[in-house]
Amino acid sequence: METKMTYNLSCRLFTDAKCFGPGVAQLLHAVQQLHSLRAAALSMDMAYSKAWTIVKNSEKALGFPLLTSTTGGKGGGGAALTPRCVQLLDAYDSFCKRLQNAAAALFDEEFSDFL
């Protein structure tokens, strides 16, 4: 009996180095939702220092800031995505979704004898 065949497709963006992928996107979506890099890192079971490094490495490779931050105070500090980051994240999400849809159709076509 043959087992069901599947595939896995991962979308990553590169400059001179890998600069943006599913992990960075997930982290930025969490920042967008939680308004805090620290809270976003915590929600992903990630150290804040690792999250900070991921953001800084992506910013360096991309050449523009991804986050703006406010310092603490009575209400505490926070983080928000820059407008350019929102634009990049939206484009990345759309590209990945379209890529997945195209890949699914192609997979069904090419591997129909095995499905």
Phi and psi restraints in degrees (range 20) as a CNS / XPLOR table:
assign (resid 1 and name C) (resid 2 and name N)
       (resid 2 and name CA) (resid 2 and name C) 1.0 -79.6 20.0 2
assign (resid 2 and name N) (resid 2 and name CA)
       (resid 2 and name C) (resid 3 and name N) 1.0 144.4 20.0 2
assign (resid 2 and name C) (resid 3 and name N)
       (resid 3 and name CA) (resid 3 and name C) 1.0 -90.6 20.0 2
assign (resid 3 and name N) (resid 3 and name CA)
       (resid 3 and name C) (resid 4 and name N) 1.0 158.9 20.0 2
assign (resid 3 and name C) (resid 4 and name N)
       (resid 4 and name CA) (resid 4 and name C) 1.0 -69.4 20.0 2
assign (resid 4 and name N) (resid 4 and name CA)
       (resid 4 and name C) (resid 5 and name N) 1.0 134.0 20.0 2
assign (resid 4 and name C) (resid 5 and name N)
       (resid 5 and name CA) (resid 5 and name C) 1.0 -95.1 20.0 2
assign (resid 5 and name N) (resid 5 and name CA)
       (resid 5 and name C) (resid 6 and name N) 1.0 139.8 20.0 2
assign (resid 5 and name C) (resid 6 and name N)
       (resid 6 and name CA) (resid 6 and name C) 1.0 -134.5 20.0 2
assign (resid 6 and name N) (resid 6 and name CA)
       (resid 6 and name C) (resid 7 and name N) 1.0 -179.2 20.0 2
assign (resid 6 and name C) (resid 7 and name N)
       (resid 7 and name CA) (resid 7 and name C) 1.0 -140.2 20.0 2
assign (resid 7 and name N) (resid 7 and name CA)
       (resid 7 and name C) (resid 8 and name N) 1.0 166.7 20.0 2
assign (resid 7 and name C) (resid 8 and name N)
       (resid 8 and name CA) (resid 8 and name C) 1.0 -134.8 20.0 2
assign (resid 8 and name N) (resid 8 and name CA)
       (resid 8 and name C) (resid 9 and name N) 1.0 128.7 20.0 2
assign (resid 8 and name C) (resid 9 and name N)
       (resid 9 and name CA) (resid 9 and name C) 1.0 -125.3 20.0 2
assign (resid 9 and name N) (resid 9 and name CA)
       (resid 9 and name C) (resid 10 and name N) 1.0 127.9 20.0 2
assign (resid 9 and name C) (resid 10 and name N)
       (resid 10 and name CA) (resid 10 and name C) 1.0 -119.8 20.0 2
assign (resid 10 and name N) (resid 10 and name CA)
       (resid 10 and name C) (resid 11 and name N) 1.0 135.3 20.0 2
assign (resid 10 and name C) (resid 11 and name N)
       (resid 11 and name CA) (resid 11 and name C) 1.0 -104.9 20.0 2
assign (resid 11 and name N) (resid 11 and name CA)
       (resid 11 and name C) (resid 12 and name N) 1.0 120.6 20.0 2
assign (resid 11 and name C) (resid 12 and name N)
       (resid 12 and name CA) (resid 12 and name C) 1.0 -131.7 20.0 2
assign (resid 12 and name N) (resid 12 and name CA)
       (resid 12 and name C) (resid 13 and name N) 1.0 143.9 20.0 2
assign (resid 12 and name C) (resid 13 and name N)
       (resid 13 and name CA) (resid 13 and name C) 1.0 -106.8 20.0 2
assign (resid 13 and name N) (resid 13 and name CA)
       (resid 13 and name C) (resid 14 and name N) 1.0 145.3 20.0 2
assign (resid 13 and name C) (resid 14 and name N)
       (resid 14 and name CA) (resid 14 and name C) 1.0 -129.5 20.0 2
assign (resid 14 and name N) (resid 14 and name CA)
       (resid 14 and name C) (resid 15 and name N) 1.0 145.8 20.0 2
assign (resid 14 and name C) (resid 15 and name N)
       (resid 15 and name CA) (resid 15 and name C) 1.0 -109.9 20.0 2
assign (resid 15 and name N) (resid 15 and name CA)
       (resid 15 and name C) (resid 16 and name N) 1.0 -117.6 20.0 2
assign (resid 15 and name C) (resid 16 and name N)
       (resid 16 and name CA) (resid 16 and name C) 1.0 -76.3 20.0 2
assign (resid 16 and name N) (resid 16 and name CA)
       (resid 16 and name C) (resid 17 and name N) 1.0 -18.5 20.0 2
assign (resid 16 and name C) (resid 17 and name N)
       (resid 17 and name CA) (resid 17 and name C) 1.0 -140.6 20.0 2
assign (resid 17 and name N) (resid 17 and name CA)
       (resid 17 and name C) (resid 18 and name N) 1.0 167.9 20.0 2
assign (resid 17 and name C) (resid 18 and name N)
       (resid 18 and name CA) (resid 18 and name C) 1.0 -59.7 20.0 2
assign (resid 18 and name N) (resid 18 and name CA)
       (resid 18 and name C) (resid 19 and name N) 1.0 128.5 20.0 2
assign (resid 18 and name C) (resid 19 and name N)
       (resid 19 and name CA) (resid 19 and name C) 1.0 -128.4 20.0 2
assign (resid 19 and name N) (resid 19 and name CA)
       (resid 19 and name C) (resid 20 and name N) 1.0 -17.4 20.0 2
assign (resid 19 and name C) (resid 20 and name N)
       (resid 20 and name CA) (resid 20 and name C) 1.0 -157.2 20.0 2
assign (resid 20 and name N) (resid 20 and name CA)
       (resid 20 and name C) (resid 21 and name N) 1.0 128.9 20.0 2
assign (resid 20 and name C) (resid 21 and name N)
       (resid 21 and name CA) (resid 21 and name C) 1.0 -153.4 20.0 2
assign (resid 21 and name N) (resid 21 and name CA)
       (resid 21 and name C) (resid 22 and name N) 1.0 -166.2 20.0 2
assign (resid 21 and name C) (resid 22 and name N)
       (resid 22 and name CA) (resid 22 and name C) 1.0 -61.4 20.0 2
assign (resid 22 and name N) (resid 22 and name CA)
       (resid 22 and name C) (resid 23 and name N) 1.0 -34.8 20.0 2
assign (resid 22 and name C) (resid 23 and name N)
       (resid 23 and name CA) (resid 23 and name C) 1.0 -67.9 20.0 2
assign (resid 23 and name N) (resid 23 and name CA)
       (resid 23 and name C) (resid 24 and name N) 1.0 -43.1 20.0 2
assign (resid 23 and name C) (resid 24 and name N)
       (resid 24 and name CA) (resid 24 and name C) 1.0 -64.8 20.0 2
assign (resid 24 and name N) (resid 24 and name CA)
       (resid 24 and name C) (resid 25 and name N) 1.0 -44.0 20.0 2
assign (resid 24 and name C) (resid 25 and name N)
       (resid 25 and name CA) (resid 25 and name C) 1.0 -60.6 20.0 2
assign (resid 25 and name N) (resid 25 and name CA)
       (resid 25 and name C) (resid 26 and name N) 1.0 -44.0 20.0 2
assign (resid 25 and name C) (resid 26 and name N)
       (resid 26 and name CA) (resid 26 and name C) 1.0 -61.4 20.0 2
assign (resid 26 and name N) (resid 26 and name CA)
       (resid 26 and name C) (resid 27 and name N) 1.0 -43.3 20.0 2
assign (resid 26 and name C) (resid 27 and name N)
       (resid 27 and name CA) (resid 27 and name C) 1.0 -62.2 20.0 2
assign (resid 27 and name N) (resid 27 and name CA)
       (resid 27 and name C) (resid 28 and name N) 1.0 -44.8 20.0 2
assign (resid 27 and name C) (resid 28 and name N)
       (resid 28 and name CA) (resid 28 and name C) 1.0 -67.5 20.0 2
assign (resid 28 and name N) (resid 28 and name CA)
       (resid 28 and name C) (resid 29 and name N) 1.0 -36.9 20.0 2
assign (resid 28 and name C) (resid 29 and name N)
       (resid 29 and name CA) (resid 29 and name C) 1.0 -62.2 20.0 2
assign (resid 29 and name N) (resid 29 and name CA)
       (resid 29 and name C) (resid 30 and name N) 1.0 -39.6 20.0 2
assign (resid 29 and name C) (resid 30 and name N)
       (resid 30 and name CA) (resid 30 and name C) 1.0 -66.1 20.0 2
assign (resid 30 and name N) (resid 30 and name CA)
       (resid 30 and name C) (resid 31 and name N) 1.0 -40.4 20.0 2
assign (resid 30 and name C) (resid 31 and name N)
       (resid 31 and name CA) (resid 31 and name C) 1.0 -61.9 20.0 2
assign (resid 31 and name N) (resid 31 and name CA)
       (resid 31 and name C) (resid 32 and name N) 1.0 -42.4 20.0 2
assign (resid 31 and name C) (resid 32 and name N)
       (resid 32 and name CA) (resid 32 and name C) 1.0 -60.1 20.0 2
assign (resid 32 and name N) (resid 32 and name CA)
       (resid 32 and name C) (resid 33 and name N) 1.0 -38.9 20.0 2
assign (resid 32 and name C) (resid 33 and name N)
       (resid 33 and name CA) (resid 33 and name C) 1.0 -79.3 20.0 2
assign (resid 33 and name N) (resid 33 and name CA)
       (resid 33 and name C) (resid 34 and name N) 1.0 -40.1 20.0 2
assign (resid 33 and name C) (resid 34 and name N)
       (resid 34 and name CA) (resid 34 and name C) 1.0 -99.7 20.0 2
assign (resid 34 and name N) (resid 34 and name CA)
       (resid 34 and name C) (resid 35 and name N) 1.0 -10.9 20.0 2
assign (resid 34 and name C) (resid 35 and name N)
       (resid 35 and name CA) (resid 35 and name C) 1.0 60.1 20.0 2
assign (resid 35 and name N) (resid 35 and name CA)
       (resid 35 and name C) (resid 36 and name N) 1.0 31.7 20.0 2
assign (resid 35 and name C) (resid 36 and name N)
       (resid 36 and name CA) (resid 36 and name C) 1.0 -161.9 20.0 2
assign (resid 36 and name N) (resid 36 and name CA)
       (resid 36 and name C) (resid 37 and name N) 1.0 129.7 20.0 2
assign (resid 36 and name C) (resid 37 and name N)
       (resid 37 and name CA) (resid 37 and name C) 1.0 -68.4 20.0 2
assign (resid 37 and name N) (resid 37 and name CA)
       (resid 37 and name C) (resid 38 and name N) 1.0 -38.9 20.0 2
assign (resid 37 and name C) (resid 38 and name N)
       (resid 38 and name CA) (resid 38 and name C) 1.0 -61.8 20.0 2
assign (resid 38 and name N) (resid 38 and name CA)
       (resid 38 and name C) (resid 39 and name N) 1.0 -47.0 20.0 2
assign (resid 38 and name C) (resid 39 and name N)
       (resid 39 and name CA) (resid 39 and name C) 1.0 -65.8 20.0 2
assign (resid 39 and name N) (resid 39 and name CA)
       (resid 39 and name C) (resid 40 and name N) 1.0 -38.0 20.0 2
assign (resid 39 and name C) (resid 40 and name N)
       (resid 40 and name CA) (resid 40 and name C) 1.0 -62.9 20.0 2
assign (resid 40 and name N) (resid 40 and name CA)
       (resid 40 and name C) (resid 41 and name N) 1.0 -45.7 20.0 2
assign (resid 40 and name C) (resid 41 and name N)
       (resid 41 and name CA) (resid 41 and name C) 1.0 -60.7 20.0 2
assign (resid 41 and name N) (resid 41 and name CA)
       (resid 41 and name C) (resid 42 and name N) 1.0 -45.0 20.0 2
assign (resid 41 and name C) (resid 42 and name N)
       (resid 42 and name CA) (resid 42 and name C) 1.0 -60.5 20.0 2
assign (resid 42 and name N) (resid 42 and name CA)
       (resid 42 and name C) (resid 43 and name N) 1.0 -41.3 20.0 2
assign (resid 42 and name C) (resid 43 and name N)
       (resid 43 and name CA) (resid 43 and name C) 1.0 -65.1 20.0 2
assign (resid 43 and name N) (resid 43 and name CA)
       (resid 43 and name C) (resid 44 and name N) 1.0 -20.7 20.0 2
assign (resid 43 and name C) (resid 44 and name N)
       (resid 44 and name CA) (resid 44 and name C) 1.0 -103.9 20.0 2
assign (resid 44 and name N) (resid 44 and name CA)
       (resid 44 and name C) (resid 45 and name N) 1.0 11.1 20.0 2
assign (resid 44 and name C) (resid 45 and name N)
       (resid 45 and name CA) (resid 45 and name C) 1.0 54.0 20.0 2
assign (resid 45 and name N) (resid 45 and name CA)
       (resid 45 and name C) (resid 46 and name N) 1.0 45.2 20.0 2
assign (resid 45 and name C) (resid 46 and name N)
       (resid 46 and name CA) (resid 46 and name C) 1.0 -123.0 20.0 2
assign (resid 46 and name N) (resid 46 and name CA)
       (resid 46 and name C) (resid 47 and name N) 1.0 143.0 20.0 2
assign (resid 46 and name C) (resid 47 and name N)
       (resid 47 and name CA) (resid 47 and name C) 1.0 -66.4 20.0 2
assign (resid 47 and name N) (resid 47 and name CA)
       (resid 47 and name C) (resid 48 and name N) 1.0 143.2 20.0 2
assign (resid 47 and name C) (resid 48 and name N)
       (resid 48 and name CA) (resid 48 and name C) 1.0 -57.0 20.0 2
assign (resid 48 and name N) (resid 48 and name CA)
       (resid 48 and name C) (resid 49 and name N) 1.0 -39.9 20.0 2
assign (resid 48 and name C) (resid 49 and name N)
       (resid 49 and name CA) (resid 49 and name C) 1.0 -63.0 20.0 2
assign (resid 49 and name N) (resid 49 and name CA)
       (resid 49 and name C) (resid 50 and name N) 1.0 -36.1 20.0 2
assign (resid 49 and name C) (resid 50 and name N)
       (resid 50 and name CA) (resid 50 and name C) 1.0 -68.2 20.0 2
assign (resid 50 and name N) (resid 50 and name CA)
       (resid 50 and name C) (resid 51 and name N) 1.0 -43.4 20.0 2
assign (resid 50 and name C) (resid 51 and name N)
       (resid 51 and name CA) (resid 51 and name C) 1.0 -60.5 20.0 2
assign (resid 51 and name N) (resid 51 and name CA)
       (resid 51 and name C) (resid 52 and name N) 1.0 -43.9 20.0 2
assign (resid 51 and name C) (resid 52 and name N)
       (resid 52 and name CA) (resid 52 and name C) 1.0 -60.3 20.0 2
assign (resid 52 and name N) (resid 52 and name CA)
       (resid 52 and name C) (resid 53 and name N) 1.0 -44.2 20.0 2
assign (resid 52 and name C) (resid 53 and name N)
       (resid 53 and name CA) (resid 53 and name C) 1.0 -63.8 20.0 2
assign (resid 53 and name N) (resid 53 and name CA)
       (resid 53 and name C) (resid 54 and name N) 1.0 -42.2 20.0 2
assign (resid 53 and name C) (resid 54 and name N)
       (resid 54 and name CA) (resid 54 and name C) 1.0 -59.4 20.0 2
assign (resid 54 and name N) (resid 54 and name CA)
       (resid 54 and name C) (resid 55 and name N) 1.0 -47.6 20.0 2
assign (resid 54 and name C) (resid 55 and name N)
       (resid 55 and name CA) (resid 55 and name C) 1.0 -63.3 20.0 2
assign (resid 55 and name N) (resid 55 and name CA)
       (resid 55 and name C) (resid 56 and name N) 1.0 -47.9 20.0 2
assign (resid 55 and name C) (resid 56 and name N)
       (resid 56 and name CA) (resid 56 and name C) 1.0 -63.4 20.0 2
assign (resid 56 and name N) (resid 56 and name CA)
       (resid 56 and name C) (resid 57 and name N) 1.0 -40.6 20.0 2
assign (resid 56 and name C) (resid 57 and name N)
       (resid 57 and name CA) (resid 57 and name C) 1.0 -64.2 20.0 2
assign (resid 57 and name N) (resid 57 and name CA)
       (resid 57 and name C) (resid 58 and name N) 1.0 -40.9 20.0 2
assign (resid 57 and name C) (resid 58 and name N)
       (resid 58 and name CA) (resid 58 and name C) 1.0 -65.8 20.0 2
assign (resid 58 and name N) (resid 58 and name CA)
       (resid 58 and name C) (resid 59 and name N) 1.0 -43.4 20.0 2
assign (resid 58 and name C) (resid 59 and name N)
       (resid 59 and name CA) (resid 59 and name C) 1.0 -59.8 20.0 2
assign (resid 59 and name N) (resid 59 and name CA)
       (resid 59 and name C) (resid 60 and name N) 1.0 -43.0 20.0 2
assign (resid 59 and name C) (resid 60 and name N)
       (resid 60 and name CA) (resid 60 and name C) 1.0 -63.1 20.0 2
assign (resid 60 and name N) (resid 60 and name CA)
       (resid 60 and name C) (resid 61 and name N) 1.0 -45.0 20.0 2
assign (resid 60 and name C) (resid 61 and name N)
       (resid 61 and name CA) (resid 61 and name C) 1.0 -68.8 20.0 2
assign (resid 61 and name N) (resid 61 and name CA)
       (resid 61 and name C) (resid 62 and name N) 1.0 -36.7 20.0 2
assign (resid 61 and name C) (resid 62 and name N)
       (resid 62 and name CA) (resid 62 and name C) 1.0 -81.6 20.0 2
assign (resid 62 and name N) (resid 62 and name CA)
       (resid 62 and name C) (resid 63 and name N) 1.0 -30.4 20.0 2
assign (resid 62 and name C) (resid 63 and name N)
       (resid 63 and name CA) (resid 63 and name C) 1.0 88.3 20.0 2
assign (resid 63 and name N) (resid 63 and name CA)
       (resid 63 and name C) (resid 64 and name N) 1.0 15.7 20.0 2
assign (resid 63 and name C) (resid 64 and name N)
       (resid 64 and name CA) (resid 64 and name C) 1.0 -151.9 20.0 2
assign (resid 64 and name N) (resid 64 and name CA)
       (resid 64 and name C) (resid 65 and name N) 1.0 155.7 20.0 2
assign (resid 64 and name C) (resid 65 and name N)
       (resid 65 and name CA) (resid 65 and name C) 1.0 -72.8 20.0 2
assign (resid 65 and name N) (resid 65 and name CA)
       (resid 65 and name C) (resid 66 and name N) 1.0 144.7 20.0 2
assign (resid 65 and name C) (resid 66 and name N)
       (resid 66 and name CA) (resid 66 and name C) 1.0 -98.8 20.0 2
assign (resid 66 and name N) (resid 66 and name CA)
       (resid 66 and name C) (resid 67 and name N) 1.0 -30.6 20.0 2
assign (resid 66 and name C) (resid 67 and name N)
       (resid 67 and name CA) (resid 67 and name C) 1.0 -126.6 20.0 2
assign (resid 67 and name N) (resid 67 and name CA)
       (resid 67 and name C) (resid 68 and name N) 1.0 150.6 20.0 2
assign (resid 67 and name C) (resid 68 and name N)
       (resid 68 and name CA) (resid 68 and name C) 1.0 -115.8 20.0 2
assign (resid 68 and name N) (resid 68 and name CA)
       (resid 68 and name C) (resid 69 and name N) 1.0 150.5 20.0 2
assign (resid 68 and name C) (resid 69 and name N)
       (resid 69 and name CA) (resid 69 and name C) 1.0 -131.4 20.0 2
assign (resid 69 and name N) (resid 69 and name CA)
       (resid 69 and name C) (resid 70 and name N) 1.0 154.0 20.0 2
assign (resid 69 and name C) (resid 70 and name N)
       (resid 70 and name CA) (resid 70 and name C) 1.0 -117.9 20.0 2
assign (resid 70 and name N) (resid 70 and name CA)
       (resid 70 and name C) (resid 71 and name N) 1.0 143.2 20.0 2
assign (resid 70 and name C) (resid 71 and name N)
       (resid 71 and name CA) (resid 71 and name C) 1.0 -77.2 20.0 2
assign (resid 71 and name N) (resid 71 and name CA)
       (resid 71 and name C) (resid 72 and name N) 1.0 159.9 20.0 2
assign (resid 71 and name C) (resid 72 and name N)
       (resid 72 and name CA) (resid 72 and name C) 1.0 -65.0 20.0 2
assign (resid 72 and name N) (resid 72 and name CA)
       (resid 72 and name C) (resid 73 and name N) 1.0 173.4 20.0 2
assign (resid 72 and name C) (resid 73 and name N)
       (resid 73 and name CA) (resid 73 and name C) 1.0 172.6 20.0 2
assign (resid 73 and name N) (resid 73 and name CA)
       (resid 73 and name C) (resid 74 and name N) 1.0 -151.8 20.0 2
assign (resid 73 and name C) (resid 74 and name N)
       (resid 74 and name CA) (resid 74 and name C) 1.0 -58.1 20.0 2
assign (resid 74 and name N) (resid 74 and name CA)
       (resid 74 and name C) (resid 75 and name N) 1.0 -43.4 20.0 2
assign (resid 74 and name C) (resid 75 and name N)
       (resid 75 and name CA) (resid 75 and name C) 1.0 -90.5 20.0 2
assign (resid 75 and name N) (resid 75 and name CA)
       (resid 75 and name C) (resid 76 and name N) 1.0 -1.4 20.0 2
assign (resid 75 and name C) (resid 76 and name N)
       (resid 76 and name CA) (resid 76 and name C) 1.0 83.9 20.0 2
assign (resid 76 and name N) (resid 76 and name CA)
       (resid 76 and name C) (resid 77 and name N) 1.0 166.6 20.0 2
assign (resid 76 and name C) (resid 77 and name N)
       (resid 77 and name CA) (resid 77 and name C) 1.0 -85.3 20.0 2
assign (resid 77 and name N) (resid 77 and name CA)
       (resid 77 and name C) (resid 78 and name N) 1.0 -171.5 20.0 2
assign (resid 77 and name C) (resid 78 and name N)
       (resid 78 and name CA) (resid 78 and name C) 1.0 -175.1 20.0 2
assign (resid 78 and name N) (resid 78 and name CA)
       (resid 78 and name C) (resid 79 and name N) 1.0 178.7 20.0 2
assign (resid 78 and name C) (resid 79 and name N)
       (resid 79 and name CA) (resid 79 and name C) 1.0 -140.5 20.0 2
assign (resid 79 and name N) (resid 79 and name CA)
       (resid 79 and name C) (resid 80 and name N) 1.0 151.5 20.0 2
assign (resid 79 and name C) (resid 80 and name N)
       (resid 80 and name CA) (resid 80 and name C) 1.0 -142.0 20.0 2
assign (resid 80 and name N) (resid 80 and name CA)
       (resid 80 and name C) (resid 81 and name N) 1.0 154.9 20.0 2
assign (resid 80 and name C) (resid 81 and name N)
       (resid 81 and name CA) (resid 81 and name C) 1.0 -75.7 20.0 2
assign (resid 81 and name N) (resid 81 and name CA)
       (resid 81 and name C) (resid 82 and name N) 1.0 141.2 20.0 2
assign (resid 81 and name C) (resid 82 and name N)
       (resid 82 and name CA) (resid 82 and name C) 1.0 -71.3 20.0 2
assign (resid 82 and name N) (resid 82 and name CA)
       (resid 82 and name C) (resid 83 and name N) 1.0 158.2 20.0 2
assign (resid 82 and name C) (resid 83 and name N)
       (resid 83 and name CA) (resid 83 and name C) 1.0 -55.8 20.0 2
assign (resid 83 and name N) (resid 83 and name CA)
       (resid 83 and name C) (resid 84 and name N) 1.0 -39.4 20.0 2
assign (resid 83 and name C) (resid 84 and name N)
       (resid 84 and name CA) (resid 84 and name C) 1.0 -65.3 20.0 2
assign (resid 84 and name N) (resid 84 and name CA)
       (resid 84 and name C) (resid 85 and name N) 1.0 -36.3 20.0 2
assign (resid 84 and name C) (resid 85 and name N)
       (resid 85 and name CA) (resid 85 and name C) 1.0 -66.6 20.0 2
assign (resid 85 and name N) (resid 85 and name CA)
       (resid 85 and name C) (resid 86 and name N) 1.0 -43.1 20.0 2
assign (resid 85 and name C) (resid 86 and name N)
       (resid 86 and name CA) (resid 86 and name C) 1.0 -59.2 20.0 2
assign (resid 86 and name N) (resid 86 and name CA)
       (resid 86 and name C) (resid 87 and name N) 1.0 -43.1 20.0 2
assign (resid 86 and name C) (resid 87 and name N)
       (resid 87 and name CA) (resid 87 and name C) 1.0 -61.8 20.0 2
assign (resid 87 and name N) (resid 87 and name CA)
       (resid 87 and name C) (resid 88 and name N) 1.0 -45.4 20.0 2
assign (resid 87 and name C) (resid 88 and name N)
       (resid 88 and name CA) (resid 88 and name C) 1.0 -64.0 20.0 2
assign (resid 88 and name N) (resid 88 and name CA)
       (resid 88 and name C) (resid 89 and name N) 1.0 -45.5 20.0 2
assign (resid 88 and name C) (resid 89 and name N)
       (resid 89 and name CA) (resid 89 and name C) 1.0 -63.7 20.0 2
assign (resid 89 and name N) (resid 89 and name CA)
       (resid 89 and name C) (resid 90 and name N) 1.0 -42.0 20.0 2
assign (resid 89 and name C) (resid 90 and name N)
       (resid 90 and name CA) (resid 90 and name C) 1.0 -62.9 20.0 2
assign (resid 90 and name N) (resid 90 and name CA)
       (resid 90 and name C) (resid 91 and name N) 1.0 -44.3 20.0 2
assign (resid 90 and name C) (resid 91 and name N)
       (resid 91 and name CA) (resid 91 and name C) 1.0 -64.2 20.0 2
assign (resid 91 and name N) (resid 91 and name CA)
       (resid 91 and name C) (resid 92 and name N) 1.0 -42.2 20.0 2
assign (resid 91 and name C) (resid 92 and name N)
       (resid 92 and name CA) (resid 92 and name C) 1.0 -62.2 20.0 2
assign (resid 92 and name N) (resid 92 and name CA)
       (resid 92 and name C) (resid 93 and name N) 1.0 -47.4 20.0 2
assign (resid 92 and name C) (resid 93 and name N)
       (resid 93 and name CA) (resid 93 and name C) 1.0 -60.8 20.0 2
assign (resid 93 and name N) (resid 93 and name CA)
       (resid 93 and name C) (resid 94 and name N) 1.0 -44.3 20.0 2
assign (resid 93 and name C) (resid 94 and name N)
       (resid 94 and name CA) (resid 94 and name C) 1.0 -64.4 20.0 2
assign (resid 94 and name N) (resid 94 and name CA)
       (resid 94 and name C) (resid 95 and name N) 1.0 -45.5 20.0 2
assign (resid 94 and name C) (resid 95 and name N)
       (resid 95 and name CA) (resid 95 and name C) 1.0 -59.9 20.0 2
assign (resid 95 and name N) (resid 95 and name CA)
       (resid 95 and name C) (resid 96 and name N) 1.0 -46.8 20.0 2
assign (resid 95 and name C) (resid 96 and name N)
       (resid 96 and name CA) (resid 96 and name C) 1.0 -63.6 20.0 2
assign (resid 96 and name N) (resid 96 and name CA)
       (resid 96 and name C) (resid 97 and name N) 1.0 -40.8 20.0 2
assign (resid 96 and name C) (resid 97 and name N)
       (resid 97 and name CA) (resid 97 and name C) 1.0 -64.2 20.0 2
assign (resid 97 and name N) (resid 97 and name CA)
       (resid 97 and name C) (resid 98 and name N) 1.0 -45.2 20.0 2
assign (resid 97 and name C) (resid 98 and name N)
       (resid 98 and name CA) (resid 98 and name C) 1.0 -66.1 20.0 2
assign (resid 98 and name N) (resid 98 and name CA)
       (resid 98 and name C) (resid 99 and name N) 1.0 -37.7 20.0 2
assign (resid 98 and name C) (resid 99 and name N)
       (resid 99 and name CA) (resid 99 and name C) 1.0 -64.4 20.0 2
assign (resid 99 and name N) (resid 99 and name CA)
       (resid 99 and name C) (resid 100 and name N) 1.0 -43.6 20.0 2
assign (resid 99 and name C) (resid 100 and name N)
       (resid 100 and name CA) (resid 100 and name C) 1.0 -62.4 20.0 2
assign (resid 100 and name N) (resid 100 and name CA)
       (resid 100 and name C) (resid 101 and name N) 1.0 -42.9 20.0 2
assign (resid 100 and name C) (resid 101 and name N)
       (resid 101 and name CA) (resid 101 and name C) 1.0 -63.4 20.0 2
assign (resid 101 and name N) (resid 101 and name CA)
       (resid 101 and name C) (resid 102 and name N) 1.0 -44.1 20.0 2
assign (resid 101 and name C) (resid 102 and name N)
       (resid 102 and name CA) (resid 102 and name C) 1.0 -65.1 20.0 2
assign (resid 102 and name N) (resid 102 and name CA)
       (resid 102 and name C) (resid 103 and name N) 1.0 -41.4 20.0 2
assign (resid 102 and name C) (resid 103 and name N)
       (resid 103 and name CA) (resid 103 and name C) 1.0 -65.0 20.0 2
assign (resid 103 and name N) (resid 103 and name CA)
       (resid 103 and name C) (resid 104 and name N) 1.0 -38.8 20.0 2
assign (resid 103 and name C) (resid 104 and name N)
       (resid 104 and name CA) (resid 104 and name C) 1.0 -62.8 20.0 2
assign (resid 104 and name N) (resid 104 and name CA)
       (resid 104 and name C) (resid 105 and name N) 1.0 -44.1 20.0 2
assign (resid 104 and name C) (resid 105 and name N)
       (resid 105 and name CA) (resid 105 and name C) 1.0 -64.8 20.0 2
assign (resid 105 and name N) (resid 105 and name CA)
       (resid 105 and name C) (resid 106 and name N) 1.0 -43.8 20.0 2
assign (resid 105 and name C) (resid 106 and name N)
       (resid 106 and name CA) (resid 106 and name C) 1.0 -65.2 20.0 2
assign (resid 106 and name N) (resid 106 and name CA)
       (resid 106 and name C) (resid 107 and name N) 1.0 -40.8 20.0 2
assign (resid 106 and name C) (resid 107 and name N)
       (resid 107 and name CA) (resid 107 and name C) 1.0 -61.0 20.0 2
assign (resid 107 and name N) (resid 107 and name CA)
       (resid 107 and name C) (resid 108 and name N) 1.0 -47.4 20.0 2
assign (resid 107 and name C) (resid 108 and name N)
       (resid 108 and name CA) (resid 108 and name C) 1.0 -60.0 20.0 2
assign (resid 108 and name N) (resid 108 and name CA)
       (resid 108 and name C) (resid 109 and name N) 1.0 -39.2 20.0 2
assign (resid 108 and name C) (resid 109 and name N)
       (resid 109 and name CA) (resid 109 and name C) 1.0 -69.4 20.0 2
assign (resid 109 and name N) (resid 109 and name CA)
       (resid 109 and name C) (resid 110 and name N) 1.0 -48.4 20.0 2
assign (resid 109 and name C) (resid 110 and name N)
       (resid 110 and name CA) (resid 110 and name C) 1.0 -76.3 20.0 2
assign (resid 110 and name N) (resid 110 and name CA)
       (resid 110 and name C) (resid 111 and name N) 1.0 -30.8 20.0 2
assign (resid 110 and name C) (resid 111 and name N)
       (resid 111 and name CA) (resid 111 and name C) 1.0 -113.6 20.0 2
assign (resid 111 and name N) (resid 111 and name CA)
       (resid 111 and name C) (resid 112 and name N) 1.0 21.2 20.0 2
assign (resid 111 and name C) (resid 112 and name N)
       (resid 112 and name CA) (resid 112 and name C) 1.0 -57.7 20.0 2
assign (resid 112 and name N) (resid 112 and name CA)
       (resid 112 and name C) (resid 113 and name N) 1.0 -31.8 20.0 2
assign (resid 112 and name C) (resid 113 and name N)
       (resid 113 and name CA) (resid 113 and name C) 1.0 -70.7 20.0 2
assign (resid 113 and name N) (resid 113 and name CA)
       (resid 113 and name C) (resid 114 and name N) 1.0 -14.1 20.0 2
assign (resid 113 and name C) (resid 114 and name N)
       (resid 114 and name CA) (resid 114 and name C) 1.0 -108.0 20.0 2
assign (resid 114 and name N) (resid 114 and name CA)
       (resid 114 and name C) (resid 115 and name N) 1.0 -3.7 20.0 2
